[in-house]
């Protein structure tokens, strides 16, 4: 049985890799997640300041970027469950 989860090296130059979807997919998912996280802080936020994630714009942006990455780049999102 073949293991489909192995990471295989992608030969080529950096300019060639910039043109592939393998480069842009994680970049865009983190960027969109970070924008969503900051938007959540800005529009919903936490008025009391006791919320660990939503009381700081930095934490909301970091968590949003992480969630964007994990949601889009998980094996289940790619149909490998």
N, CA, C and O atoms as a printed pandas DataFrame, in Angstrom:
     atom_number atom_name residue_name chain_id  residue_number  x_coord  y_coord  z_coord
0              1         N          UNK        A               1    0.840   -1.180    0.000
1              2        CA          UNK        A               1    0.000    0.000    0.000
2              3         C          UNK        A               1    0.882    1.238    0.000
3              4         O          UNK        A               1    1.838    1.331    0.770
4              5         N          UNK        A               2    0.564    2.162   -0.845
5              6        CA          UNK        A               2    1.387    3.356   -1.011
6              7         C          UNK        A               2    0.932    4.457   -0.060
7              8         O          UNK        A               2   -0.266    4.678    0.114
8              9         N          UNK        A               3    1.888    5.145    0.550
9             10        CA          UNK        A               3    1.587    6.252    1.451
10            11         C          UNK        A               3    1.478    7.533    0.623
11            12         O          UNK        A               3    2.468    7.986    0.050
12            13         N          UNK        A               4    0.284    8.117    0.558
13            14        CA          UNK        A               4    0.062    9.317   -0.245
14            15         C          UNK        A               4    0.410   10.608    0.486
15            16         O          UNK        A               4    0.350   11.684   -0.109
16            17         N          UNK        A               5    0.771   10.523    1.755
17            18        CA          UNK        A               5    1.043   11.715    2.533
18            19         C          UNK        A               5    2.513   12.110    2.537
19            20         O          UNK        A               5    2.893   13.039    3.250
20            21         N          UNK        A               6    3.340   11.434    1.768
21            22        CA          UNK        A               6    4.755   11.773    1.722
22            23         C          UNK        A               6    4.942   13.111    1.010
23            24         O          UNK        A               6    4.265   13.406    0.024
24            25         N          UNK        A               7    5.859   13.901    1.519
25            26        CA          UNK        A               7    6.192   15.172    0.890
26            27         C          UNK        A               7    7.335   14.923   -0.075
27            28         O          UNK        A               7    8.422   14.501    0.321
28            29         N          UNK        A               8    7.082   15.184   -1.323
29            30        CA          UNK        A               8    8.101   14.962   -2.347
30            31         C          UNK        A               8    8.721   16.299   -2.723
31            32         O          UNK        A               8    8.004   17.288   -2.875
32            33         N          UNK        A               9   10.030   16.348   -2.874
33            34        CA          UNK        A               9   10.676   17.608   -3.235
34            35         C          UNK        A               9   10.219   18.073   -4.611
35            36         O          UNK        A               9   10.000   17.272   -5.520
36            37         N          UNK        A              10   10.085   19.367   -4.736
37            38        CA          UNK        A              10    9.669   19.966   -5.993
38            39         C          UNK        A              10   10.889   20.616   -6.635
39            40         O          UNK        A              10   11.281   21.715   -6.243
40            41         N          UNK        A              11   11.491   19.954   -7.615
41            42        CA          UNK        A              11   12.675   20.559   -8.234
42            43         C          UNK        A              11   12.290   21.772   -9.059
43            44         O          UNK        A              11   11.178   21.856   -9.581
44            45         N          UNK        A              12   13.201   22.693   -9.170
45            46        CA          UNK        A              12   12.961   23.888   -9.959
46            47         C          UNK        A              12   13.438   25.121   -9.230
47            48         O          UNK        A              12   13.780   25.072   -8.048
48            49         N          UNK        A              13   13.457   26.202   -9.932
49            50        CA          UNK        A              13   13.910   27.452   -9.342
50            51         C          UNK        A              13   12.775   28.120   -8.577
51            52         O          UNK        A              13   11.618   27.709   -8.669
52            53         N          UNK        A              14   13.118   29.130   -7.839
53            54        CA          UNK        A              14   12.121   29.864   -7.056
54            55         C          UNK        A              14   11.102   30.536   -7.975
55            56         O          UNK        A              14    9.912   30.564   -7.663
56            57         N          UNK        A              15   11.555   31.070   -9.091
57            58        CA          UNK        A              15   10.633   31.720  -10.033
58            59         C          UNK        A              15    9.637   30.725  -10.616
59            60         O          UNK        A              15    8.474   31.065  -10.831
60            61         N          UNK        A              16   10.083   29.508  -10.873
61            62        CA          UNK        A              16    9.170   28.484  -11.378
62            63         C          UNK        A              16    8.149   28.097  -10.315
63            64         O          UNK        A              16    6.979   27.872  -10.624
64            65         N          UNK        A              17    8.594   28.019   -9.061
65            66        CA          UNK        A              17    7.688   27.649   -7.980
66            67         C          UNK        A              17    6.666   28.736   -7.684
67            68         O          UNK        A              17    5.577   28.438   -7.193
68            69         N          UNK        A              18    6.994   29.991   -7.973
69            70        CA          UNK        A              18    6.032   31.079   -7.771
70            71         C          UNK        A              18    4.816   30.948   -8.681
71            72         O          UNK        A              18    3.755   31.498   -8.388
72            73         N          UNK        A              19    4.969   30.234   -9.765
73            74        CA          UNK        A              19    3.877   30.082  -10.721
74            75         C          UNK        A              19    2.972   28.896  -10.413
75            76         O          UNK        A              19    1.995   28.665  -11.125
76            77         N          UNK        A              20    3.283   28.141   -9.366
77            78        CA          UNK        A              20    2.512   26.949   -9.064
78            79         C          UNK        A              20    1.492   27.231   -7.960
79            80         O          UNK        A              20    1.647   28.154   -7.161
80            81         N          UNK        A              21    0.455   26.412   -7.942
81            82        CA          UNK        A              21   -0.605   26.524   -6.936
82            83         C          UNK        A              21   -0.109   26.047   -5.573
83            84         O          UNK        A              21   -0.657   26.442   -4.544
84            85         N          UNK        A              22    0.925   25.199   -5.555
85            86        CA          UNK        A              22    1.468   24.709   -4.288
86            87         C          UNK        A              22    2.088   25.831   -3.469
87            88         O          UNK        A              22    2.154   25.737   -2.243
88            89         N          UNK        A              23    2.538   26.875   -4.121
89            90        CA          UNK        A              23    3.082   28.030   -3.408
90            91         C          UNK        A              23    1.968   28.960   -2.953
91            92         O          UNK        A              23    1.974   29.415   -1.810
92            93         N          UNK        A              24    1.021   29.246   -3.824
93            94        CA          UNK        A              24    0.010   30.260   -3.559
94            95         C          UNK        A              24   -1.089   29.799   -2.614
95            96         O          UNK        A              24   -1.662   30.624   -1.902
96            97         N          UNK        A              25   -1.397   28.522   -2.585
97            98        CA          UNK        A              25   -2.481   28.038   -1.734
98            99         C          UNK        A              25   -2.243   28.343   -0.250
99           100         O          UNK        A              25   -3.126   28.928    0.377
100          101         N          UNK        A              26   -1.102   27.981    0.345
101          102        CA          UNK        A              26   -0.885   28.328    1.757
102          103         C          UNK        A              26   -0.773   29.832    1.981
103          104         O          UNK        A              26   -1.265   30.349    2.985
104          105         N          UNK        A              27   -0.136   30.530    1.061
105          106        CA          UNK        A              27    0.029   31.979    1.199
106          107         C          UNK        A              27   -1.325   32.678    1.238
107          108         O          UNK        A              27   -1.571   33.520    2.101
108          109         N          UNK        A              28   -2.192   32.328    0.309
109          110        CA          UNK        A              28   -3.508   32.963    0.260
110          111         C          UNK        A              28   -4.380   32.555    1.443
111          112         O          UNK        A              28   -5.141   33.375    1.955
112          113         N          UNK        A              29   -4.282   31.314    1.880
113          114        CA          UNK        A              29   -5.102   30.876    3.008
114          115         C          UNK        A              29   -4.708   31.596    4.298
115          116         O          UNK        A              29   -5.577   31.970    5.085
116          117         N          UNK        A              30   -3.423   31.792    4.520
117          118        CA          UNK        A              30   -2.973   32.519    5.711
118          119         C          UNK        A              30   -3.366   33.990    5.610
119          120         O          UNK        A              30   -3.803   34.581    6.598
120          121         N          UNK        A              31   -3.217   34.582    4.441
121          122        CA          UNK        A              31   -3.549   35.995    4.255
122          123         C          UNK        A              31   -5.037   36.242    4.474
123          124         O          UNK        A              31   -5.413   37.164    5.198
124          125         N          UNK        A              32   -5.879   35.433    3.858
125          126        CA          UNK        A              32   -7.327   35.613    4.011
126          127         C          UNK        A              32   -7.754   35.335    5.452
127          128         O          UNK        A              32   -8.620   36.030    5.982
128          129         N          UNK        A              33   -7.157   34.327    6.092
129          130        CA          UNK        A              33   -7.461   34.039    7.489
130          131         C          UNK        A              33   -7.045   35.172    8.412
131          132         O          UNK        A              33   -7.758   35.493    9.363
132          133         N          UNK        A              34   -5.895   35.781    8.139
133          134        CA          UNK        A              34   -5.436   36.903    8.962
134          135         C          UNK        A              34   -6.363   38.109    8.803
135          136         O          UNK        A              34   -6.666   38.796    9.779
136          137         N          UNK        A              35   -6.803   38.360    7.597
137          138        CA          UNK        A              35   -7.747   39.463    7.359
138          139         C          UNK        A              35   -9.066   39.184    8.083
139          140         O          UNK        A              35   -9.653   40.084    8.684
140          141         N          UNK        A              36   -9.525   37.935    8.023
141          142        CA          UNK        A              36  -10.761   37.571    8.720
142          143         C          UNK        A              36  -10.595   37.702   10.237
143          144         O          UNK        A              36  -11.511   38.156   10.922
144          145         N          UNK        A              37   -9.439   37.309   10.761
145          146        CA          UNK        A              37   -9.187   37.432   12.194
146          147         C          UNK        A              37   -9.160   38.879   12.649
147          148         O          UNK        A              37   -9.728   39.212   13.689
148          149         N          UNK        A              38   -8.508   39.743   11.882
149          150        CA          UNK        A              38   -8.480   41.155   12.245
150          151         C          UNK        A              38   -9.867   41.778   12.114
151          152         O          UNK        A              38  -10.257   42.616   12.926
152          153         N          UNK        A              39  -10.610   41.362   11.084
153          154        CA          UNK        A              39  -11.972   41.875   10.920
154          155         C          UNK        A              39  -12.853   41.478   12.095
155          156         O          UNK        A              39  -13.679   42.263   12.560
156          157         N          UNK        A              40  -12.669   40.253   12.568
157          158        CA          UNK        A              40  -13.432   39.817   13.745
158          159         C          UNK        A              40  -13.072   40.683   14.951
159          160         O          UNK        A              40  -13.960   41.092   15.699
160          161         N          UNK        A              41  -11.802   40.965   15.149
161          162        CA          UNK        A              41  -11.390   41.837   16.258
162          163         C          UNK        A              41  -12.017   43.217   16.110
163          164         O          UNK        A              41  -12.527   43.780   17.079
164          165         N          UNK        A              42  -11.978   43.751   14.913
165          166        CA          UNK        A              42  -12.441   45.123   14.687
166          167         C          UNK        A              42  -13.957   45.259   14.850
167          168         O          UNK        A              42  -14.436   46.197   15.486
168          169         N          UNK        A              43  -14.701   44.324   14.278
169          170        CA          UNK        A              43  -16.150   44.471   14.270
170          171         C          UNK        A              43  -16.846   43.809   15.461
171          172         O          UNK        A              43  -17.891   44.291   15.897
172          173         N          UNK        A              44  -16.298   42.724   15.991
173          174        CA          UNK        A              44  -16.929   42.036   17.116
174          175         C          UNK        A              44  -16.132   42.302   18.384
175          176         O          UNK        A              44  -16.641   42.890   19.338
176          177         N          UNK        A              45  -14.885   41.865   18.384
177          178        CA          UNK        A              45  -13.957   42.157   19.474
178          179         C          UNK        A              45  -14.424   41.734   20.853
179          180         O          UNK        A              45  -15.321   40.904   21.006
180          181         N          UNK        A              46  -13.794   42.324   21.842
181          182        CA          UNK        A              46  -14.103   42.030   23.238
182          183         C          UNK        A              46  -14.034   43.355   23.997
183          184         O          UNK        A              46  -12.956   43.928   24.151
184          185         N          UNK        A              47  -15.154   43.830   24.460
185          186        CA          UNK        A              47  -15.186   45.152   25.092
186          187         C          UNK        A              47  -14.587   45.149   26.492
187          188         O          UNK        A              47  -14.087   46.180   26.942
188          189         N          UNK        A              48  -14.623   44.022   27.189
189          190        CA          UNK        A              48  -14.123   43.997   28.562
190          191         C          UNK        A              48  -12.600   43.851   28.632
191          192         O          UNK        A              48  -11.991   44.219   29.637
192          193         N          UNK        A              49  -11.986   43.321   27.580
193          194        CA          UNK        A              49  -10.539   43.137   27.574
194          195         C          UNK        A              49  -10.085   41.853   28.227
195          196         O          UNK        A              49   -8.882   41.629   28.360
196          197         N          UNK        A              50  -11.006   41.005   28.640
197          198        CA          UNK        A              50  -10.636   39.756   29.305
198          199         C          UNK        A              50  -10.567   38.575   28.344
199          200         O          UNK        A              50  -10.135   37.491   28.736
200          201         N          UNK        A              51  -10.976   38.758   27.118
201          202        CA          UNK        A              51  -10.930   37.667   26.142
202          203         C          UNK        A              51   -9.497   37.518   25.645
203          204         O          UNK        A              51   -8.881   38.495   25.219
204          205         N          UNK        A              52   -8.972   36.317   25.697
205          206        CA          UNK        A              52   -7.559   36.088   25.382
206          207         C          UNK        A              52   -7.236   36.355   23.916
207          208         O          UNK        A              52   -6.177   36.903   23.611
208          209         N          UNK        A              53   -8.121   35.982   23.014
209          210        CA          UNK        A              53   -7.815   36.098   21.589
210          211         C          UNK        A              53   -8.353   37.397   21.008
211          212         O          UNK        A              53   -7.631   38.099   20.299
212          213         N          UNK        A              54   -9.592   37.724   21.291
213          214        CA          UNK        A              54  -10.229   38.853   20.606
214          215         C          UNK        A              54   -9.961   40.204   21.247
215          216         O          UNK        A              54  -10.416   41.216   20.714
216          217         N          UNK        A              55   -9.249   40.274   22.357
217          218        CA          UNK        A              55   -8.971   41.568   22.964
218          219         C          UNK        A              55   -7.742   42.239   22.363
219          220         O          UNK        A              55   -7.510   43.424   22.604
220          221         N          UNK        A              56   -6.957   41.509   21.591
221          222        CA          UNK        A              56   -5.744   42.048   20.977
222          223         C          UNK        A              56   -5.808   41.874   19.463
223          224         O          UNK        A              56   -6.114   40.783   18.983
224          225         N          UNK        A              57   -5.521   42.937   18.698
225          226        CA          UNK        A              57   -5.542   42.780   17.242
226          227         C          UNK        A              57   -4.454   41.835   16.737
227          228         O          UNK        A              57   -4.629   41.174   15.713
228          229         N          UNK        A              58   -3.343   41.773   17.448
229          230        CA          UNK        A              58   -2.258   40.885   17.030
230          231         C          UNK        A              58   -2.645   39.417   17.198
231          232         O          UNK        A              58   -2.414   38.607   16.300
232          233         N          UNK        A              59   -3.230   39.075   18.341
233          234        CA          UNK        A              59   -3.631   37.687   18.582
234          235         C          UNK        A              59   -4.756   37.271   17.641
235          236         O          UNK        A              59   -4.767   36.140   17.154
236          237         N          UNK        A              60   -5.698   38.166   17.380
237          238        CA          UNK        A              60   -6.789   37.839   16.455
238          239         C          UNK        A              60   -6.256   37.590   15.054
239          240         O          UNK        A              60   -6.715   36.682   14.361
240          241         N          UNK        A              61   -5.287   38.396   14.637
241          242        CA          UNK        A              61   -4.715   38.238   13.306
242          243         C          UNK        A              61   -3.906   36.945   13.209
243          244         O          UNK        A              61   -4.008   36.229   12.213
244          245         N          UNK        A              62   -3.119   36.643   14.215
245          246        CA          UNK        A              62   -2.314   35.416   14.213
246          247         C          UNK        A              62   -3.213   34.183   14.227
247          248         O          UNK        A              62   -3.001   33.257   13.445
248          249         N          UNK        A              63   -4.206   34.160   15.099
249          250        CA          UNK        A              63   -5.114   33.009   15.164
250          251         C          UNK        A              63   -5.930   32.881   13.890
251          252         O          UNK        A              63   -6.191   31.765   13.439
252          253         N          UNK        A              64   -6.335   33.990   13.304
253          254        CA          UNK        A              64   -7.064   33.930   12.039
254          255         C          UNK        A              64   -6.209   33.348   10.930
255          256         O          UNK        A              64   -6.695   32.538   10.140
256          257         N          UNK        A              65   -4.951   33.742   10.852
257          258        CA          UNK        A              65   -4.047   33.187    9.852
258          259         C          UNK        A              65   -3.808   31.708   10.058
259          260         O          UNK        A              65   -3.763   30.943    9.095
260          261         N          UNK        A              66   -3.653   31.296   11.314
261          262        CA          UNK        A              66   -3.453   29.873   11.605
262          263         C          UNK        A              66   -4.698   29.062   11.244
263          264         O          UNK        A              66   -4.588   27.984   10.660
264          265         N          UNK        A              67   -5.864   29.568   11.581
265          266        CA          UNK        A              67   -7.104   28.854   11.251
266          267         C          UNK        A              67   -7.305   28.781    9.738
267          268         O          UNK        A              67   -7.757   27.759    9.222
268          269         N          UNK        A              68   -6.973   29.853    9.031
269          270        CA          UNK        A              68   -7.071   29.830    7.572
270          271         C          UNK        A              68   -6.156   28.786    6.979
271          272         O          UNK        A              68   -6.544   28.066    6.058
272          273         N          UNK        A              69   -4.953   28.697    7.493
273          274        CA          UNK        A              69   -4.007   27.697    6.990
274          275         C          UNK        A              69   -4.502   26.284    7.270
275          276         O          UNK        A              69   -4.509   25.437    6.377
276          277         N          UNK        A              70   -4.914   26.029    8.506
277          278        CA          UNK        A              70   -5.313   24.675    8.871
278          279         C          UNK        A              70   -6.610   24.242    8.191
279          280         O          UNK        A              70   -6.767   23.066    7.864
280          281         N          UNK        A              71   -7.527   25.159    7.975
281          282        CA          UNK        A              71   -8.781   24.789    7.318
282          283         C          UNK        A              71   -8.591   24.477    5.837
283          284         O          UNK        A              71   -9.202   23.544    5.316
284          285         N          UNK        A              72   -7.758   25.243    5.167
285          286        CA          UNK        A              72   -7.586   25.053    3.721
286          287         C          UNK        A              72   -6.575   23.966    3.402
287          288         O          UNK        A              72   -6.737   23.258    2.408
288          289         N          UNK        A              73   -5.543   23.814    4.209
289          290        CA          UNK        A              73   -4.461   22.886    3.886
290          291         C          UNK        A              73   -4.495   21.583    4.665
291          292         O          UNK        A              73   -3.514   20.839    4.661
292          293         N          UNK        A              74   -5.599   21.292    5.332
293          294        CA          UNK        A              74   -5.693   20.018    6.038
294          295         C          UNK        A              74   -5.892   18.886    5.037
295          296         O          UNK        A              74   -6.381   19.120    3.932
296          297         N          UNK        A              75   -5.521   17.668    5.406
297          298        CA          UNK        A              75   -5.725   16.543    4.479
298          299         C          UNK        A              75   -7.190   16.337    4.106
299          300         O          UNK        A              75   -7.487   15.937    2.981
300          301         N          UNK        A              76   -8.105   16.604    5.032
301          302        CA          UNK        A              76   -9.532   16.419    4.728
302          303         C          UNK        A              76  -10.020   17.449    3.712
303          304         O          UNK        A              76  -10.897   17.150    2.902
304          305         N          UNK        A              77   -9.466   18.650    3.747
305          306        CA          UNK        A              77   -9.873   19.659    2.762
306          307         C          UNK        A              77   -9.380   19.294    1.373
307          308         O          UNK        A              77   -9.937   19.759    0.379
308          309         N          UNK        A              78   -8.356   18.477    1.291
309          310        CA          UNK        A              78   -7.817   18.053   -0.002
310          311         C          UNK        A              78   -8.389   16.705   -0.445
311          312         O          UNK        A              78   -7.975   16.169   -1.472
312          313         N          UNK        A              79   -9.324   16.159    0.309
313          314        CA          UNK        A              79   -9.963   14.909   -0.066
314          315         C          UNK        A              79   -9.159   13.675    0.270
315          316         O          UNK        A              79   -9.306   12.655   -0.403
316          317         N          UNK        A              80   -8.310   13.726    1.290
317          318        CA          UNK        A              80   -7.467   12.577    1.662
318          319         C          UNK        A              80   -7.882   11.957    2.985
319          320         O          UNK        A              80   -7.071   11.295    3.632
320          321         N          UNK        A              81   -9.106   12.153    3.394
321          322        CA          UNK        A              81   -9.563   11.550    4.670
322          323         C          UNK        A              81   -9.913   10.098    4.483
323          324         O          UNK        A              81  -10.313    9.432    5.437
